[in-house]
């Protein structure tokens, strides 16, 4: 039993898993923060593009 406890205490596999979980959570959190900060600008740009496309109708000609 004492040997099992010593082996368990020296095992580092679980620590690596915890590190990956923390890093993944940090990356997801940063991604959400970026999306929140860029959302208003992207919506404004999309509205401007929509307005431009509604008002400007390109003339298409297939003759030279």
N, CA, C and O atoms as CSV, one atom per row, in Angstrom:
chain,resi,resn,atom,element,x,y,z
A,1,UNK,N,N,0.820,-1.192,0.000
A,1,UNK,CA,C,0.000,0.000,0.000
A,1,UNK,C,C,0.865,1.257,0.000
A,1,UNK,O,O,0.554,2.222,-0.698
A,2,UNK,N,N,1.943,1.254,0.773
A,2,UNK,CA,C,2.839,2.402,0.830
A,2,UNK,C,C,3.492,2.632,-0.528
A,2,UNK,O,O,3.695,3.773,-0.942
A,3,UNK,N,N,3.819,1.547,-1.214
A,3,UNK,CA,C,4.408,1.654,-2.552
A,3,UNK,C,C,3.422,2.303,-3.523
A,3,UNK,O,O,3.826,3.116,-4.355
A,4,UNK,N,N,2.151,1.961,-3.431
A,4,UNK,CA,C,1.128,2.546,-4.298
A,4,UNK,C,C,1.015,4.050,-4.064
A,4,UNK,O,O,0.877,4.804,-5.026
A,5,UNK,N,N,1.070,4.497,-2.836
A,5,UNK,CA,C,0.964,5.919,-2.513
A,5,UNK,C,C,2.166,6.680,-3.044
A,5,UNK,O,O,2.012,7.794,-3.545
A,6,UNK,N,N,3.357,6.109,-2.948
A,6,UNK,CA,C,4.560,6.763,-3.475
A,6,UNK,C,C,4.482,6.882,-4.993
A,6,UNK,O,O,4.825,7.920,-5.560
A,7,UNK,N,N,4.032,5.824,-5.642
A,7,UNK,CA,C,3.894,5.860,-7.097
A,7,UNK,C,C,2.844,6.892,-7.516
A,7,UNK,O,O,3.044,7.628,-8.482
A,8,UNK,N,N,1.753,6.941,-6.805
A,8,UNK,CA,C,0.690,7.900,-7.098
A,8,UNK,C,C,1.190,9.338,-6.913
A,8,UNK,O,O,0.833,10.213,-7.702
A,9,UNK,N,N,1.994,9.592,-5.904
A,9,UNK,CA,C,2.500,10.936,-5.639
A,9,UNK,C,C,3.489,11.384,-6.709
A,9,UNK,O,O,3.583,12.576,-6.999
A,10,UNK,N,N,4.232,10.442,-7.303
A,10,UNK,CA,C,5.210,10.790,-8.346
A,10,UNK,C,C,4.596,10.894,-9.728
A,10,UNK,O,O,5.243,11.412,-10.639
A,11,UNK,N,N,3.385,10.426,-9.919
A,11,UNK,CA,C,2.733,10.436,-11.226
A,11,UNK,C,C,2.343,11.863,-11.597
A,11,UNK,O,O,1.674,12.548,-10.823
A,12,UNK,N,N,2.767,12.317,-12.793
A,12,UNK,CA,C,2.510,13.694,-13.222
A,12,UNK,C,C,1.512,13.782,-14.382
A,12,UNK,O,O,1.297,14.869,-14.918
A,13,UNK,N,N,0.916,12.690,-14.770
A,13,UNK,CA,C,-0.004,12.716,-15.913
A,13,UNK,C,C,-1.212,13.606,-15.658
A,13,UNK,O,O,-1.643,14.318,-16.565
A,14,UNK,N,N,-1.757,13.587,-14.486
A,14,UNK,CA,C,-2.917,14.403,-14.164
A,14,UNK,C,C,-2.609,15.889,-14.208
A,14,UNK,O,O,-3.463,16.687,-14.595
A,15,UNK,N,N,-1.402,16.271,-13.816
A,15,UNK,CA,C,-1.012,17.680,-13.821
A,15,UNK,C,C,-0.994,18.234,-15.239
A,15,UNK,O,O,-1.373,19.384,-15.461
A,16,UNK,N,N,-0.560,17.432,-16.189
A,16,UNK,CA,C,-0.532,17.863,-17.585
A,16,UNK,C,C,-1.952,18.083,-18.084
A,16,UNK,O,O,-2.208,19.037,-18.818
A,17,UNK,N,N,-2.861,17.229,-17.703
A,17,UNK,CA,C,-4.261,17.379,-18.107
A,17,UNK,C,C,-4.848,18.659,-17.545
A,17,UNK,O,O,-5.569,19.371,-18.244
A,18,UNK,N,N,-4.550,18.958,-16.299
A,18,UNK,CA,C,-5.049,20.192,-15.690
A,18,UNK,C,C,-4.485,21.401,-16.426
A,18,UNK,O,O,-5.206,22.370,-16.666
A,19,UNK,N,N,-3.211,21.357,-16.784
A,19,UNK,CA,C,-2.604,22.462,-17.540
A,19,UNK,C,C,-3.339,22.690,-18.858
A,19,UNK,O,O,-3.641,23.830,-19.212
A,20,UNK,N,N,-3.624,21.623,-19.577
A,20,UNK,CA,C,-4.319,21.754,-20.858
A,20,UNK,C,C,-5.729,22.301,-20.681
A,20,UNK,O,O,-6.194,23.094,-21.500
A,21,UNK,N,N,-6.398,21.892,-19.642
A,21,UNK,CA,C,-7.755,22.409,-19.384
A,21,UNK,C,C,-7.697,23.902,-19.098
A,21,UNK,O,O,-8.528,24.655,-19.606
A,22,UNK,N,N,-6.748,24.340,-18.307
A,22,UNK,CA,C,-6.612,25.756,-17.979
A,22,UNK,C,C,-6.258,26.557,-19.227
A,22,UNK,O,O,-6.837,27.617,-19.463
A,23,UNK,N,N,-5.318,26.068,-20.026
A,23,UNK,CA,C,-4.935,26.772,-21.254
A,23,UNK,C,C,-6.093,26.854,-22.240
A,23,UNK,O,O,-6.301,27.891,-22.870
A,24,UNK,N,N,-6.839,25.776,-22.374
A,24,UNK,CA,C,-7.987,25.773,-23.284
A,24,UNK,C,C,-9.050,26.754,-22.813
A,24,UNK,O,O,-9.629,27.472,-23.628
A,25,UNK,N,N,-9.313,26.794,-21.524
A,25,UNK,CA,C,-10.283,27.743,-20.985
A,25,UNK,C,C,-9.830,29.186,-21.218
A,25,UNK,O,O,-10.649,30.054,-21.518
A,26,UNK,N,N,-8.548,29.436,-21.082
A,26,UNK,CA,C,-8.026,30.783,-21.324
A,26,UNK,C,C,-8.186,31.177,-22.788
A,26,UNK,O,O,-8.558,32.312,-23.083
A,27,UNK,N,N,-7.912,30.265,-23.699
A,27,UNK,CA,C,-8.056,30.558,-25.122
A,27,UNK,C,C,-9.510,30.821,-25.478
A,27,UNK,O,O,-9.803,31.744,-26.237
A,28,UNK,N,N,-10.414,30.031,-24.948
A,28,UNK,CA,C,-11.843,30.243,-25.199
A,28,UNK,C,C,-12.281,31.581,-24.620
A,28,UNK,O,O,-13.042,32.306,-25.262
A,29,UNK,N,N,-11.826,31.919,-23.442
A,29,UNK,CA,C,-12.161,33.207,-22.831
A,29,UNK,C,C,-11.659,34.382,-23.650
A,29,UNK,O,O,-12.370,35.372,-23.822
A,30,UNK,N,N,-10.437,34.278,-24.156
A,30,UNK,CA,C,-9.899,35.346,-25.005
A,30,UNK,C,C,-10.690,35.465,-26.307
A,30,UNK,O,O,-10.939,36.569,-26.790
A,31,UNK,N,N,-11.079,34.335,-26.864
A,31,UNK,CA,C,-11.884,34.367,-28.090
A,31,UNK,C,C,-13.221,35.049,-27.869
A,31,UNK,O,O,-13.664,35.828,-28.712
A,32,UNK,N,N,-13.864,34.770,-26.757
A,32,UNK,CA,C,-15.138,35.415,-26.443
A,32,UNK,C,C,-14.936,36.914,-26.231
A,32,UNK,O,O,-15.759,37.715,-26.674
A,33,UNK,N,N,-13.863,37.297,-25.568
A,33,UNK,CA,C,-13.583,38.719,-25.350
A,33,UNK,C,C,-13.360,39.446,-26.668
A,33,UNK,O,O,-13.826,40.572,-26.840
A,34,UNK,N,N,-12.658,38.817,-27.595
A,34,UNK,CA,C,-12.431,39.428,-28.904
A,34,UNK,C,C,-13.738,39.562,-29.660
A,34,UNK,O,O,-13.992,40.603,-30.267
A,35,UNK,N,N,-14.573,38.535,-29.638
A,35,UNK,CA,C,-15.856,38.609,-30.329
A,35,UNK,C,C,-16.728,39.721,-29.770
A,35,UNK,O,O,-17.379,40.432,-30.535
A,36,UNK,N,N,-16.753,39.884,-28.475
A,36,UNK,CA,C,-17.560,40.935,-27.859
A,36,UNK,C,C,-17.051,42.315,-28.265
A,36,UNK,O,O,-17.850,43.210,-28.542
A,37,UNK,N,N,-15.750,42.496,-28.303
A,37,UNK,CA,C,-15.190,43.811,-28.621
A,37,UNK,C,C,-15.309,44.156,-30.102
A,37,UNK,O,O,-15.342,45.337,-30.449
A,38,UNK,N,N,-15.372,43.168,-30.978
A,38,UNK,CA,C,-15.423,43.421,-32.424
A,38,UNK,C,C,-16.856,43.435,-32.951
A,38,UNK,O,O,-17.098,43.910,-34.061
A,39,UNK,N,N,-17.793,42.930,-32.183
A,39,UNK,CA,C,-19.161,42.747,-32.661
A,39,UNK,C,C,-19.802,44.037,-33.155
A,39,UNK,O,O,-20.391,44.046,-34.236
A,40,UNK,N,N,-19.706,45.117,-32.402
A,40,UNK,CA,C,-20.358,46.363,-32.800
A,40,UNK,C,C,-19.798,46.903,-34.114
A,40,UNK,O,O,-20.557,47.353,-34.972
A,41,UNK,N,N,-18.510,46.862,-34.274
A,41,UNK,CA,C,-17.896,47.337,-35.517
A,41,UNK,C,C,-18.284,46.481,-36.705
A,41,UNK,O,O,-18.510,46.998,-37.799
A,42,UNK,N,N,-18.362,45.182,-36.501
A,42,UNK,CA,C,-18.736,44.285,-37.592
A,42,UNK,C,C,-20.192,44.495,-37.998
A,42,UNK,O,O,-20.519,44.455,-39.184
A,43,UNK,N,N,-21.060,44.719,-37.023
A,43,UNK,CA,C,-22.470,44.972,-37.341
A,43,UNK,C,C,-22.626,46.283,-38.103
A,43,UNK,O,O,-23.400,46.359,-39.058
A,44,UNK,N,N,-21.900,47.309,-37.687
A,44,UNK,CA,C,-21.957,48.597,-38.380
A,44,UNK,C,C,-21.453,48.459,-39.810
A,44,UNK,O,O,-22.054,49.007,-40.734
A,45,UNK,N,N,-20.366,47.740,-39.997
A,45,UNK,CA,C,-19.817,47.557,-41.334
A,45,UNK,C,C,-20.796,46.786,-42.218
A,45,UNK,O,O,-20.965,47.118,-43.392
A,46,UNK,N,N,-21.434,45.772,-41.667
A,46,UNK,CA,C,-22.407,44.993,-42.430
A,46,UNK,C,C,-23.598,45.857,-42.832
A,46,UNK,O,O,-24.102,45.734,-43.948
A,47,UNK,N,N,-24.049,46.725,-41.939
A,47,UNK,CA,C,-25.158,47.626,-42.270
A,47,UNK,C,C,-24.756,48.614,-43.359
A,47,UNK,O,O,-25.558,48.913,-44.243
A,48,UNK,N,N,-23.527,49.124,-43.309
A,48,UNK,CA,C,-23.052,50.043,-44.337
A,48,UNK,C,C,-22.963,49.353,-45.696
A,48,UNK,O,O,-23.337,49.935,-46.714
A,49,UNK,N,N,-22.479,48.136,-45.716
A,49,UNK,CA,C,-22.380,47.380,-46.966
A,49,UNK,C,C,-23.772,47.100,-47.518
A,49,UNK,O,O,-24.000,47.216,-48.723
A,50,UNK,N,N,-24.702,46.732,-46.643
A,50,UNK,CA,C,-26.073,46.462,-47.081
A,50,UNK,C,C,-26.696,47.715,-47.701
A,50,UNK,O,O,-27.331,47.638,-48.752
A,51,UNK,N,N,-26.515,48.856,-47.057
A,51,UNK,CA,C,-27.067,50.103,-47.580
A,51,UNK,C,C,-26.447,50.445,-48.930
A,51,UNK,O,O,-27.142,50.901,-49.839
A,52,UNK,N,N,-25.167,50.230,-49.059
A,52,UNK,CA,C,-24.479,50.523,-50.327
A,52,UNK,C,C,-24.976,49.607,-51.438
A,52,UNK,O,O,-25.182,50.057,-52.565
A,53,UNK,N,N,-25.168,48.342,-51.135
A,53,UNK,CA,C,-25.639,47.397,-52.147
A,53,UNK,C,C,-27.092,47.678,-52.542
A,53,UNK,O,O,-27.477,47.426,-53.684
A,54,UNK,N,N,-27.889,48.188,-51.629
A,54,UNK,CA,C,-29.280,48.490,-51.949
A,54,UNK,C,C,-29.405,49.724,-52.837
A,54,UNK,O,O,-30.327,49.803,-53.648
A,55,UNK,N,N,-28.500,50.682,-52.699
A,55,UNK,CA,C,-28.613,51.930,-53.464
A,55,UNK,C,C,-27.876,51.872,-54.788
A,55,UNK,O,O,-28.350,52.454,-55.764
A,56,UNK,N,N,-26.765,51.212,-54.864
A,56,UNK,CA,C,-25.971,51.170,-56.095
A,56,UNK,C,C,-26.249,49.883,-56.851
A,56,UNK,O,O,-25.901,48.792,-56.399
A,57,UNK,N,N,-26.881,50.026,-58.006
A,57,UNK,CA,C,-27.147,48.857,-58.851
A,57,UNK,C,C,-26.169,48.912,-60.013
A,57,UNK,O,O,-26.197,49.860,-60.798
A,58,UNK,N,N,-25.323,47.933,-60.131
A,58,UNK,CA,C,-24.323,47.969,-61.217
A,58,UNK,C,C,-25.003,47.740,-62.570
A,58,UNK,O,O,-25.978,46.997,-62.681
A,59,UNK,N,N,-24.461,48.398,-63.582
A,59,UNK,CA,C,-24.937,48.207,-64.938
A,59,UNK,C,C,-24.126,47.091,-65.570
A,59,UNK,O,O,-22.898,47.158,-65.622
A,60,UNK,N,N,-24.806,46.078,-66.045
A,60,UNK,CA,C,-24.134,44.941,-66.646
A,60,UNK,C,C,-24.430,44.964,-68.135
A,60,UNK,O,O,-25.586,45.018,-68.552
A,61,UNK,N,N,-23.375,44.921,-68.925
A,61,UNK,CA,C,-23.535,44.937,-70.374
A,61,UNK,C,C,-22.694,43.805,-70.944
A,61,UNK,O,O,-21.525,43.643,-70.592
A,62,UNK,N,N,-23.312,43.018,-71.837
A,62,UNK,CA,C,-22.595,41.904,-72.445
A,62,UNK,C,C,-22.127,42.232,-73.857
A,62,UNK,O,O,-21.591,41.362,-74.544
A,63,UNK,N,N,-22.319,43.466,-74.300
A,63,UNK,CA,C,-21.853,43.867,-75.639
A,63,UNK,C,C,-20.663,44.774,-75.494
A,63,UNK,O,O,-20.448,45.376,-74.442
A,64,UNK,N,N,-19.885,44.871,-76.559
A,64,UNK,CA,C,-18.702,45.730,-76.520
A,64,UNK,C,C,-18.945,47.041,-77.174
A,64,UNK,O,O,-18.047,47.881,-77.226
